[in-house]
Amino acid sequence: MTLSGTAHPDRARLSRPALSLDHVTVRYDTVVALDGVSLELAPGRVCGLVGTNGSGKSTLFKSVMGLVKPDEGEVTIGGIGITAARRSGAVAYVPQAEGVDWDFPIGVRDVVMTGRYGHQGWMRRARRVDHEAVAEALERVGMTALAHRQIGQLSGGQRKRVFVARAIAQRAPLLLLDEPFAGVDTTTQAALTEVLRDLAADGHALLIATHDLAGLSQLCDEAVLLQRRVVLHDTPDEVLRPENLARAFGASTAPEEVS
């Protein structure tokens, strides 16, 4: 099921989904991680991805990022294939945990600038438009005042804001976020929720894997309940009905299953 919802000012000019998975199946040897998953996400929408550990959320993200090739089915971003979409910077990813050397002497502004690398060519020479994109992204997440601080000197919530800013600076039509509120305080969660809603209002599509069921209705326009298959794709309130959650969270998950 794909929801249409309230039209964004530019929606009338956008005929293609921001993200489409068409009967995507992914296997790791004999383990089926995704089983015939079909999903569409329109521009200007925030979709929550809900499921148990081992339900296939990470594999779905990897499929969209081109890190895993489906055994069956097709993934497109804005109507084009994954390789071309990644080459054009059409998808940005904010992982749950960054593999970062926090002692490395790199500042906040430089971390966010890495989101512009796909626009700079092989010499990685920042232009005026790159500096403007970085400045705008830092302002949106409230990190302008700390732009010159070394990344390891930040709190966990501040670090999360920086990596969201990196995705914003990339100016990708599609953003994937894996547990963006993990390890952050309520103030940071509220601020990030506002930022993400503003991005959707600007026409970006956001797919957010989250265990924060309490905040799902406030953050998302729609939600997908995943258990290797799409159990339900509907409004957050409908997905959160106990009988629907039981269809996924009440199902047994074999130890060998992957996430």
C-alpha positions as CSV (number, residue, x, y, z in Angstrom):
1,M,0.0,0.0,0.0
2,T,1.3,3.5,-0.9
3,L,-0.1,6.5,0.7
4,S,-0.6,9.8,-1.1
5,G,-1.2,12.2,1.8
6,T,-1.1,16.0,1.7
7,A,0.5,17.4,-1.5
8,H,3.8,19.2,-1.3
9,P,3.9,22.4,-3.3
10,D,6.2,20.7,-5.9
11,R,4.4,17.4,-5.8
12,A,2.3,18.1,-9.0
13,R,5.6,18.2,-11.0
14,L,6.9,14.9,-9.5
15,S,5.4,11.9,-11.1
16,R,8.0,9.2,-10.1
17,P,8.4,7.8,-6.6
18,A,11.5,8.8,-4.7
19,L,12.1,5.1,-3.8
20,S,10.7,1.9,-5.3
21,L,11.3,-1.7,-4.3
22,D,9.6,-4.1,-6.7
23,H,9.4,-7.7,-5.3
24,V,12.9,-7.6,-3.8
25,T,14.3,-10.8,-2.5
26,V,17.7,-11.1,-0.8
27,R,19.3,-14.3,0.4
28,Y,22.4,-14.9,2.4
29,D,23.3,-18.5,1.4
30,T,20.1,-20.4,2.5
31,V,18.8,-17.5,4.7
32,V,16.1,-15.3,3.2
33,A,16.6,-11.8,4.6
34,L,14.0,-10.1,2.4
35,D,11.2,-12.0,0.7
36,G,9.4,-10.3,-2.2
37,V,9.4,-6.8,-0.6
38,S,7.5,-4.2,-2.6
39,L,7.5,-0.6,-1.4
40,E,7.1,2.9,-2.8
41,L,7.9,6.2,-1.1
42,A,6.9,9.5,-2.6
43,P,8.8,12.8,-2.4
44,G,8.0,14.9,0.7
45,R,7.1,11.9,2.8
46,V,8.6,10.5,6.0
47,C,8.2,6.7,6.3
48,G,9.1,4.8,9.5
49,L,10.6,1.3,9.1
50,V,9.6,-0.9,12.0
51,G,10.5,-4.4,12.8
52,T,12.3,-6.7,15.2
53,N,16.0,-7.4,15.1
54,G,16.4,-9.8,12.2
55,S,13.4,-8.5,10.3
56,G,15.4,-7.3,7.3
57,K,15.7,-3.6,8.0
58,S,19.5,-3.4,7.6
59,T,19.3,-5.6,4.5
60,L,16.7,-3.3,3.0
61,F,18.9,-0.3,3.6
62,K,21.9,-2.1,2.1
63,S,19.8,-3.0,-1.0
64,V,18.8,0.7,-1.5
65,M,22.5,1.8,-1.1
66,G,23.6,-0.8,-3.6
67,L,25.7,-2.7,-1.0
68,V,23.7,-5.8,-1.5
69,K,22.4,-7.0,-4.9
70,P,18.9,-8.5,-4.8
71,D,18.6,-12.1,-5.9
72,E,15.2,-11.1,-7.4
73,G,13.4,-7.8,-8.0
74,E,14.5,-4.3,-8.6
75,V,15.3,-1.1,-6.6
76,T,15.1,2.3,-8.2
77,I,15.6,5.8,-6.8
78,G,13.7,8.6,-8.6
79,G,13.1,6.1,-11.4
80,I,16.7,5.3,-12.1
81,G,18.9,2.3,-11.1
82,I,21.0,2.2,-7.9
83,T,24.4,2.7,-9.6
84,A,23.3,5.8,-11.5
85,A,21.5,7.1,-8.4
86,R,24.6,6.7,-6.2
87,R,26.8,8.3,-8.8
88,S,24.5,11.4,-8.9
89,G,24.3,11.6,-5.1
90,A,20.6,10.9,-5.1
91,V,20.6,9.0,-1.8
92,A,22.2,9.9,1.5
93,Y,22.7,7.6,4.5
94,V,22.9,8.3,8.2
95,P,24.0,5.0,9.9
96,Q,23.2,4.2,13.6
97,A,26.9,4.2,14.5
98,E,29.7,5.9,12.7
99,G,33.0,4.1,12.4
100,V,35.0,7.2,13.3
101,D,38.3,7.8,15.0
102,W,37.1,10.4,17.5
103,D,40.7,11.5,18.2
104,F,41.4,12.3,14.5
105,P,42.0,16.0,14.1
106,I,39.0,16.9,11.9
107,G,36.5,19.6,12.7
108,V,32.8,19.6,12.4
109,R,32.7,21.7,9.3
110,D,35.1,19.3,7.5
111,V,33.0,16.3,8.5
112,V,29.9,17.9,7.0
113,M,31.9,18.8,3.9
114,T,32.4,15.1,3.2
115,G,28.7,15.1,2.2
116,R,29.7,17.3,-0.7
117,Y,32.4,15.0,-2.1
118,G,30.1,13.5,-4.7
119,H,29.6,17.0,-6.2
120,Q,33.3,18.0,-6.3
121,G,35.0,15.7,-8.7
122,W,38.2,13.7,-8.0
123,M,40.2,16.6,-6.7
124,R,37.7,17.3,-3.9
125,R,38.1,21.0,-4.3
126,A,35.3,22.8,-2.4
127,R,33.5,25.6,-4.3
128,R,31.3,28.4,-3.1
129,V,28.2,26.2,-3.6
130,D,29.8,23.5,-1.4
131,H,30.6,26.0,1.4
132,E,27.0,27.4,1.2
133,A,25.5,23.9,1.4
134,V,27.6,23.1,4.5
135,A,26.8,26.3,6.2
136,E,23.1,25.8,5.6
137,A,23.2,22.2,6.9
138,L,25.0,23.2,10.1
139,E,22.5,26.0,10.7
140,R,19.5,23.6,10.2
141,V,20.8,21.2,12.9
142,G,21.9,24.0,15.2
143,M,25.6,23.3,15.0
144,T,26.9,26.6,13.5
145,A,28.5,27.7,16.7
146,L,30.5,24.5,17.0
147,A,31.6,24.3,13.3
148,H,35.3,24.6,14.1
149,R,35.3,22.2,17.1
150,Q,37.1,18.8,16.8
151,I,34.5,16.1,16.2
152,G,35.6,14.0,19.2
153,Q,34.9,16.9,21.6
154,L,31.2,16.8,20.9
155,S,28.5,15.0,23.0
156,G,26.7,12.0,21.5
157,G,23.7,14.1,20.6
158,Q,25.9,16.7,18.9
159,R,27.7,14.1,16.9
160,K,24.4,12.8,15.7
161,R,23.4,16.3,14.5
162,V,26.7,16.6,12.6
163,F,26.1,13.4,10.7
164,V,22.5,14.4,9.9
165,A,24.0,17.7,8.7
166,R,26.4,15.8,6.4
167,A,23.4,14.1,4.8
168,I,21.6,17.4,4.4
169,A,24.6,19.0,2.8
170,Q,24.6,16.2,0.2
171,R,21.2,17.5,-0.9
172,A,20.0,14.1,-1.9
173,P,16.3,13.6,-2.7
174,L,16.2,10.4,-0.6
175,L,17.6,10.1,2.9
176,L,18.0,6.9,4.8
177,L,18.4,7.1,8.6
178,D,19.1,4.1,10.8
179,E,17.9,4.7,14.4
180,P,18.6,8.5,14.4
181,F,17.5,8.9,18.0
182,A,19.6,6.1,19.5
183,G,21.7,7.5,22.4
184,V,20.4,11.0,22.2
185,D,18.6,13.1,24.8
186,T,15.0,14.2,24.5
187,T,16.0,17.8,23.5
188,T,18.1,16.5,20.6
189,Q,15.4,14.1,19.6
190,A,12.8,16.9,19.5
191,A,15.2,19.1,17.5
192,L,16.1,16.4,15.0
193,T,12.4,15.5,14.6
194,E,11.7,19.2,13.6
195,V,14.7,19.1,11.2
196,L,13.5,15.9,9.5
197,R,9.9,17.2,9.2
198,D,11.3,20.4,7.6
199,L,13.3,18.3,5.1
200,A,10.1,16.5,4.1
201,A,8.3,19.8,3.7
202,D,11.1,20.8,1.3
203,G,10.3,17.7,-0.8
204,H,12.9,15.2,0.4
205,A,11.8,11.6,1.0
206,L,13.0,10.0,4.3
207,L,13.0,6.3,5.2
208,I,13.8,6.0,8.9
209,A,14.4,2.7,10.7
210,T,13.3,3.2,14.3
211,H,12.5,1.4,17.5
212,D,11.0,4.6,18.9
213,L,7.3,3.5,18.6
214,A,6.2,6.3,20.9
215,G,7.4,9.0,18.6
216,L,6.4,7.3,15.4
217,S,3.1,9.3,14.8
218,Q,4.8,12.6,15.4
219,L,7.7,11.9,13.1
220,C,6.3,9.9,10.2
221,D,3.5,10.3,7.6
222,E,3.4,6.5,7.1
223,A,5.1,3.4,8.4
224,V,6.1,0.0,7.2
225,L,5.9,-3.1,9.4
226,L,8.6,-5.4,8.2
227,Q,9.2,-9.1,9.0
228,R,11.3,-10.1,5.9
229,R,8.1,-9.3,4.1
230,V,6.0,-6.1,4.2
231,V,3.5,-7.1,6.9
232,L,1.7,-3.7,6.7
233,H,2.3,-0.3,5.0
234,D,-0.2,2.2,6.4
235,T,-0.5,5.2,8.7
236,P,1.6,5.1,11.9
237,D,-1.6,4.9,14.0
238,E,-2.7,1.8,12.1
239,V,0.7,0.2,12.2
240,L,0.8,0.7,16.0
241,R,-2.4,-1.1,16.6
242,P,-1.6,-4.0,19.0
243,E,-3.0,-6.6,16.7
244,N,-0.8,-5.4,13.8
245,L,2.4,-5.1,15.9
246,A,1.7,-8.7,17.1
247,R,1.9,-9.9,13.5
248,A,5.6,-8.9,13.4
249,F,6.8,-8.6,16.9
250,G,4.9,-11.6,18.1
251,A,6.4,-13.7,15.3
252,S,9.3,-16.0,16.2
253,T,12.7,-15.0,14.9
254,A,15.2,-17.8,14.2
255,P,18.7,-17.3,15.6
256,E,20.3,-17.5,12.2
257,E,18.2,-14.7,10.7
258,V,20.0,-11.6,9.7
259,S,19.1,-7.9,10.0
